[in-house]
Amino acid sequence: MMGRNILIYCGIDWAERTHDVALVDDSGQLLAKRHFTDDAAGYKILLDLLVEYGDSEETPIPIAIETSRGLLVSVLRVGKRQVFAINPMSAARYRDRHSVSRKKSDPGDALVLANILRTDMHAHRPLPNDSDLGRAIAVLARAQQDSLWNRQQLSNQLRSLLREYYPAALAAFEPWRNGLCRPEAQELLRVAPTPARAARLTRTQLEAALKRAGRKRGITAEAERLREVFRDDYAHQPQLVEDALGKQTLALLVQLEAACTAADDLAEAVEEAFQEHSDAEIILSFPGLGVQLGARVLAEIGDDKARFADARGLKAYAGASPITRASGKKSSITRRWVKNDRLNHAGYLWAFSSITASPGAKAHYRRRRDDHGDWHASAQRNLFNRMLGQLYHCLQHHTLFDEHTAFPTALAAAA
């Protein structure tokens, strides 16, 4: 058992099945190292080792690990213990301080991680102390965003395949919003996966397919339009090739339908969880932020009010604020490349929507374009930067967004 006046630092090199842990004191001396498995028994070995060297609720031992997710991290975050997720690239650079031969081993990496906290803990940020609801929203919002990306990727693959042999389908679905992701398009492709079969569809069969897809209005007129499109003149692949491509289309269609269902189900789950959060009312008061986009913003910034020291830290984290690079007599101001990509993507959509939803945001955007000569993306990023600062202020003071307070100069100029 170590004395309470000696500072202890812990580093964990994690893997899929086993992990390595190392403990060092404030002088850099290795106190203990252990190899444990990735299961409940292994977690108990780790926690008992930490307790043996003074870990308690009042004096928890800080831990460095190269991931922010998983059961191991969840076990370590219980209580007031600080867990630091070290970037693997950063850890690799620290490794060169201990070995010039660039050798690598799991126990050695655990020791490197422990020494990172011993020497530079002030330069690294611990995992935020988000609530369980906030972390659950983060899981759902990221999964819903991934499902949308997956749905779009599958839709693009299907569209590319149809261009090879079935241009009539693309022409038939072109007037519809969301095209291949609509139930009507998927039902028609299921009934007629090849242009030859589509040309043989009767008006009655087309109306039945539209009804099965859930269409309620304009069925007769839409069936007549589809019948004319499918029976128009197009170039054709050889019959055997066309049938083979039709089978490939059906296989892709199954994946696309599953992706559409997953995206809709996750969107409902996100809405249900987000509405229960105490910050939801504040986030939804901002122009351009709906439930899904607001949940993505909350998922990335979290609900730990002490996570960012000021608004500048949040803006840098989101990649909204510019960065200055200076060397000698040369200096340049550019946009940030190292950022939270999900939050930056949500910010682009947020700024784009707020231009039409907020007169002040629109006036600010036009001033950046006309007076400062910014390009569209730069002006939009500047608007996101400003609104992100306003969001930080509202969340810290628990106040709703106010148009006149947010854009007093812009509104006066617009008037």
Solvent accessible surface area in square Angstrom, and as a share of the most:
residue,aa,sasa,rsa
1,M,158,0.71
2,M,45,0.20
3,G,38,0.37
4,R,152,0.55
5,N,134,0.69
6,I,62,0.32
7,L,104,0.52
8,I,13,0.07
9,Y,19,0.07
10,C,0,0.00
11,G,0,0.00
12,I,0,0.00
13,D,11,0.06
14,W,112,0.39
15,A,39,0.31
16,E,147,0.66
17,R,194,0.71
18,T,46,0.27
19,H,4,0.02
20,D,11,0.06
21,V,2,0.01
22,A,2,0.02
23,L,0,0.00
24,V,0,0.00
25,D,14,0.07
26,D,72,0.37
27,S,85,0.55
28,G,25,0.24
29,Q,116,0.52
30,L,72,0.36
31,L,39,0.19
32,A,16,0.12
33,K,129,0.55
34,R,101,0.37
35,H,107,0.48
36,F,3,0.01
37,T,62,0.36
38,D,59,0.31
39,D,67,0.35
40,A,85,0.66
41,A,66,0.51
42,G,0,0.00
43,Y,22,0.08
44,K,127,0.54
45,I,74,0.37
46,L,1,0.01
47,L,57,0.28
48,D,73,0.38
49,L,4,0.02
50,L,0,0.00
51,V,85,0.49
52,E,88,0.39
53,Y,34,0.13
54,G,12,0.12
55,D,12,0.06
56,S,31,0.20
57,E,96,0.43
58,E,142,0.64
59,T,63,0.37
60,P,42,0.26
61,I,8,0.04
62,P,21,0.13
63,I,0,0.00
64,A,0,0.00
65,I,0,0.00
66,E,35,0.16
67,T,28,0.16
68,S,52,0.33
69,R,165,0.60
70,G,53,0.51
71,L,136,0.68
72,L,11,0.05
73,V,3,0.02
74,S,48,0.31
75,V,42,0.24
76,L,0,0.00
77,R,50,0.18
78,V,109,0.63
79,G,48,0.46
80,K,149,0.63
81,R,36,0.13
82,Q,83,0.37
83,V,3,0.02
84,F,4,0.02
85,A,39,0.30
86,I,3,0.02
87,N,88,0.45
88,P,78,0.49
89,M,124,0.55
90,S,31,0.20
91,A,3,0.02
92,A,38,0.29
93,R,154,0.56
94,Y,33,0.12
95,R,42,0.15
96,D,72,0.37
97,R,148,0.54
98,H,97,0.43
99,S,17,0.11
100,V,150,0.86
101,S,82,0.53
102,R,191,0.70
103,K,147,0.62
104,K,126,0.54
105,S,59,0.38
106,D,61,0.32
107,P,64,0.40
108,G,28,0.27
109,D,6,0.03
110,A,1,0.00
111,L,53,0.26
112,V,8,0.05
113,L,1,0.01
114,A,0,0.00
115,N,11,0.05
116,I,1,0.00
117,L,2,0.01
118,R,73,0.27
119,T,48,0.28
120,D,31,0.16
121,M,61,0.27
122,H,163,0.73
123,A,70,0.54
124,H,43,0.19
125,R,123,0.45
126,P,42,0.26
127,L,33,0.16
128,P,24,0.15
129,N,125,0.64
130,D,24,0.12
131,S,52,0.33
132,D,115,0.60
133,L,57,0.28
134,G,5,0.05
135,R,87,0.32
136,A,43,0.33
137,I,0,0.00
138,A,11,0.08
139,V,100,0.58
140,L,43,0.22
141,A,3,0.02
142,R,65,0.24
143,A,36,0.28
144,Q,10,0.04
145,Q,4,0.02
146,D,60,0.31
147,S,12,0.08
148,L,44,0.22
149,W,117,0.41
150,N,70,0.36
151,R,60,0.22
152,Q,98,0.43
153,Q,106,0.47
154,L,17,0.08
155,S,13,0.08
156,N,78,0.40
157,Q,80,0.35
158,L,1,0.00
159,R,121,0.44
160,S,63,0.40
161,L,11,0.05
162,L,0,0.00
163,R,156,0.57
164,E,102,0.46
165,Y,5,0.02
166,Y,2,0.01
167,P,51,0.32
168,A,1,0.01
169,A,0,0.00
170,L,33,0.16
171,A,40,0.31
172,A,0,0.00
173,F,6,0.02
174,E,140,0.63
175,P,89,0.56
176,W,24,0.08
177,R,200,0.73
178,N,104,0.54
179,G,18,0.17
180,L,12,0.06
181,C,23,0.14
182,R,63,0.23
183,P,77,0.48
184,E,10,0.04
185,A,0,0.00
186,Q,14,0.06
187,E,20,0.09
188,L,3,0.02
189,L,1,0.00
190,R,105,0.38
191,V,42,0.24
192,A,1,0.01
193,P,4,0.02
194,T,5,0.03
195,P,7,0.04
196,A,25,0.19
197,R,109,0.40
198,A,1,0.01
199,A,37,0.29
200,R,160,0.58
201,L,15,0.07
202,T,62,0.36
203,R,98,0.36
204,T,101,0.59
205,Q,92,0.41
206,L,0,0.00
207,E,39,0.17
208,A,37,0.29
209,A,1,0.01
210,L,1,0.00
211,K,124,0.53
212,R,145,0.53
213,A,20,0.16
214,G,44,0.43
215,R,56,0.21
216,K,172,0.73
217,R,208,0.76
218,G,48,0.46
219,I,23,0.12
220,T,88,0.51
221,A,73,0.56
222,E,22,0.10
223,A,0,0.00
224,E,52,0.23
225,R,64,0.23
226,L,0,0.00
227,R,62,0.23
228,E,110,0.49
229,V,28,0.16
230,F,9,0.04
231,R,112,0.41
232,D,87,0.45
233,D,134,0.69
234,Y,64,0.25
235,A,93,0.72
236,H,111,0.49
237,Q,62,0.28
238,P,85,0.54
239,Q,103,0.46
240,L,153,0.76
241,V,66,0.38
242,E,2,0.01
243,D,55,0.29
244,A,60,0.46
245,L,23,0.11
246,G,1,0.01
247,K,147,0.62
248,Q,91,0.40
249,T,0,0.00
250,L,62,0.31
251,A,56,0.43
252,L,20,0.10
253,L,3,0.02
254,V,99,0.57
255,Q,90,0.40
256,L,0,0.00
257,E,40,0.18
258,A,62,0.48
259,A,6,0.05
260,C,15,0.09
261,T,80,0.47
262,A,41,0.32
263,A,2,0.01
264,D,80,0.41
265,D,82,0.42
266,L,44,0.22
267,A,23,0.18
268,E,118,0.53
269,A,34,0.26
270,V,1,0.01
271,E,81,0.36
272,E,121,0.54
273,A,14,0.11
274,F,0,0.00
275,Q,95,0.42
276,E,119,0.54
277,H,13,0.06
278,S,84,0.54
279,D,4,0.02
280,A,5,0.04
281,E,118,0.53
282,I,4,0.02
283,I,0,0.00
284,L,58,0.29
285,S,37,0.24
286,F,3,0.01
287,P,20,0.13
288,G,20,0.20
289,L,13,0.06
290,G,38,0.37
291,V,33,0.19
292,Q,53,0.24
293,L,23,0.11
294,G,0,0.00
295,A,0,0.00
296,R,27,0.10
297,V,1,0.00
298,L,1,0.01
299,A,7,0.05
300,E,7,0.03
301,I,8,0.04
302,G,11,0.10
303,D,22,0.11
304,D,32,0.17
305,K,82,0.35
306,A,89,0.69
307,R,44,0.16
308,F,14,0.06
309,A,106,0.82
310,D,66,0.34
311,A,24,0.19
312,R,193,0.71
313,G,22,0.21
314,L,3,0.02
315,K,39,0.16
316,A,29,0.23
317,Y,54,0.21
318,A,0,0.00
319,G,1,0.01
320,A,3,0.03
321,S,20,0.13
322,P,80,0.51
323,I,48,0.24
324,T,86,0.50
325,R,119,0.43
326,A,79,0.61
327,S,88,0.57
328,G,85,0.82
329,K,211,0.90
330,K,166,0.70
331,S,82,0.53
332,S,53,0.34
333,I,124,0.63
334,T,56,0.33
335,R,97,0.35
336,R,56,0.21
337,W,162,0.57
338,V,140,0.80
339,K,52,0.22
340,N,23,0.12
341,D,95,0.49
342,R,57,0.21
343,L,0,0.00
344,N,33,0.17
345,H,69,0.31
346,A,0,0.00
347,G,0,0.00
348,Y,108,0.41
349,L,64,0.32
350,W,1,0.00
351,A,1,0.01
352,F,116,0.49
353,S,43,0.28
354,S,0,0.00
355,I,23,0.12
356,T,124,0.72
357,A,61,0.47
358,S,2,0.01
359,P,83,0.52
360,G,0,0.00
361,A,0,0.00
362,K,107,0.45
363,A,17,0.13
364,H,9,0.04
365,Y,16,0.06
366,R,105,0.38
367,R,65,0.24
368,R,52,0.19
369,R,77,0.28
370,D,96,0.50
371,D,106,0.55
372,H,106,0.47
373,G,58,0.55
374,D,25,0.13
375,W,208,0.73
376,H,67,0.30
377,A,53,0.41
378,S,36,0.23
379,A,0,0.00
380,Q,3,0.01
381,R,67,0.24
382,N,41,0.21
383,L,0,0.00
384,F,7,0.03
385,N,28,0.14
386,R,69,0.25
387,M,0,0.00
388,L,0,0.00
389,G,15,0.14
390,Q,29,0.13
391,L,0,0.00
392,Y,38,0.14
393,H,99,0.44
394,C,10,0.06
395,L,15,0.07
396,Q,70,0.31
397,H,113,0.51
398,H,119,0.53
399,T,63,0.36
400,L,93,0.46
401,F,27,0.11
402,D,70,0.36
403,E,39,0.17
404,H,132,0.59
405,T,108,0.63
406,A,13,0.10
407,F,0,0.00
408,P,74,0.47
409,T,91,0.53
410,A,1,0.01
411,L,31,0.16
412,A,74,0.57
413,A,79,0.61
414,A,68,0.53
415,A,125,0.97
